[in-house]
Amino acid sequence: MKQLFATSYQLIERTSTEFVRYLYNEIRWGNRLIAITGARGSGKTTLMLQYIKEHYTAYSNEALYASLDNIWFFRHSLLELADEFHKMGGKTLFLDEVHKYPTWSVEIKNIYDSYPDMKVVFTGSSLLEIHKGEADLSRRAVIYHLHGLSFREFLMFEYGHKVEKVTLSDILTRHVEIAMNVGKVIKPLVAFKEYLSYGYYPFYKEDKVLYHEKLLATLNIILDVDLPSTEKIDYYSIGKMKKLFAILAELVPYIPNVSALSKELEVTRISLLNYLFYLQKAQGLLLLDKEASGIKQLAKPEKIYLGNTNYAYALGGDKTDVGNVRETFFFNQTRVRHAVIYSPKVDFILDGTYSFEIGGKNKTKEQLKEVPNGYLALDNIEVGYGNQIPLWIFGLMY
């Protein structure tokens, strides 16, 4: 127990609160049980440590951060930790990497039921489904998902420029004003190119040169380690998923031919659809559906994209397809706040109402002629006009 507190104190001490992720101010921290899911490297651990640093007395027993892959848990249980912590006057347990602890859901439920005056905040892989554990926590826990950095956050994290969040309504009606205001503090197109290449995960700051290599290695770890800890899946299937990702990376944006892909991978249709679902949960792919309810595990998506633009540059380098990057960025950023669905007429429809065509600065309005509420999201322009909106502005929504 002393070891856990010592580690917790050290981590909190070293944590900077200069930059905080968008989700920090959206979490209702007063709830008794809070779950935060997200991909590796998105900043879940830092989010919890920042909250402890700002809201609890330094070096006290009120709050404890513990990662459940700590060696301490090889000989002690989570329930044991909670009991000792409660006796010491502990108020909030912050538990990291819960998916690495086999009986996490049952023990967290027992803690919730046994210690009504103690709060628990826990994080887990983006693959974690709270309702699928041995004990269904979905009715008890308030669940949040942490996405990668938005372009707005990147401007703050990389350059120190604070840009206010904007809504879709703001963008559609005030995009010229928004662009002019941002242009007063930074040239957005230069920063935007950097973001598209390496700005989605905060760990890019550790080493920009090796970031792409580390990004792909992280996806490997998610599939090799996190996936088997959350789903009953074998090594054979993981190998097939990696091959599927490699195939799709060369084809995106791709309208899937399930029969052809199944044949190439030598797997059944059901297995292929499961693999697509898991790759989406791992944040490796984005699956575009024609219904706002989102992709079902055994339903064929209408179109497939890479999970974020950084993957495109990590895999394509100088040969990266610009059109693919533009569409991936728009889908990746807008899906956080809005339902993004497939349309045979335009690239994307948001909330079943607004139609968008994505392209370069010379793209015409031709495809929007008979489309109501149609807009162009254009790359390589700093300021737009009418229904022609700079693509980068859609990165200011969270």
C-alpha positions, 0 to 999 in steps of 0.5 A: 500500500505504501508503494502505491501511495509513493508512486501516486505522489510522484506521478501527481507531482510530475504532472503538468496542468498547463494543458488539459484535454477537452473532456476534463471540463465535461466530466461531472466529477461529482458522480460516485462512479465514473468510467473513462475509455479511450485509445492508448496514448490519448491522455486518460492517465494524465486527465485523472492525475491533473484532477487529483493535483487540482482538487485534493490536498498534496500528499494526503490520503484523500485520493489515490491513483493506482494502475491495475497492472502494478505488480502490487496487484499480483498479490493483493486484490482491488477489494483489499486496496479499497478496504485499506484506503477507506479505513485511512479516510480515503475519498476517491480511488482513481484506477487506471488500465482496469481491463488488465485486471481480470475481475475488475467489473465485479470488484468495482461493483462491490466497492460501489455497493460496500462504500457509499461514501467513496468515489471511484474513477476508472479508465480502460481501453477503447475496446472496453464495453462496460456492460460486458464485464462479469458485472454490468456497471452501465447502470451505475457508472457515468461513461465518457470517451476520450478522443484524440487531440482535435486541431483546436487542442493541437494549436494549444498543445503545440503553439500555446494558442487558445482557440475557443470551441465552436459548434456546427451552427457557428461554423455554418453561419460564422465561419468567415468571422471564426477564420479571421479571428484565428488568423490573427494569432496563427497561420492555420494552414501551416499548423493544419498540415503538421496536425494531419501528419502527427498531431492526433495523439499527445505522445507525438511530443516525446519524439516527432521523428519516431512518432509514426513508428510508435503510432503503428507499434501502439496499434499492435499493442492494442491488438496483441494485449488490450483486445485479448483482455477484453474479448475472447479472441485467439492469436490466429484472429489477431493475425488476420486483423493485422492483415486486414488493416494492412489491406484496407490501408492501401484502399481507403476510402473504400466501399467494402466488398465483403465477399472479396475481402473474406476470400482474400483473408480466408475467413468467413463473412461473420469473422470479417465483420467482427474484425472490422468492428474490433478495428473500429473499437481499437480506433484503427478504422472509421466505419461509415454507415447509412444509419445514424445509430452507428455500425453494428457488429455484424452489419456491413459498413458503407465505407471504410476510412483509417481511424485518423489522418496520422495513420495515413501518413505513417503508412503512406509517407510522401505518397499519402493520398491527399483526398483520403486525408481530407475526408478522414479528417472531416469524419474523424473530427465531426463524429465526436459531436455529430452523427455522420452518415453515408450518402450516395450523393455527397461525401458525408451527411451530418445529423441527417440534415447537412450535406458536405463535399470535401475537396481542395480549393478548386472544387466546384459546387457541381455535386451540390446543385440538387442537394438541400443544405449543401456545403463545401469543406475545402482544404488549402484556404484560410478564409471561406465564402458563403457555403465554401468553408475552410476544412481546418475549421471543422477541427475546432469543435471539441 
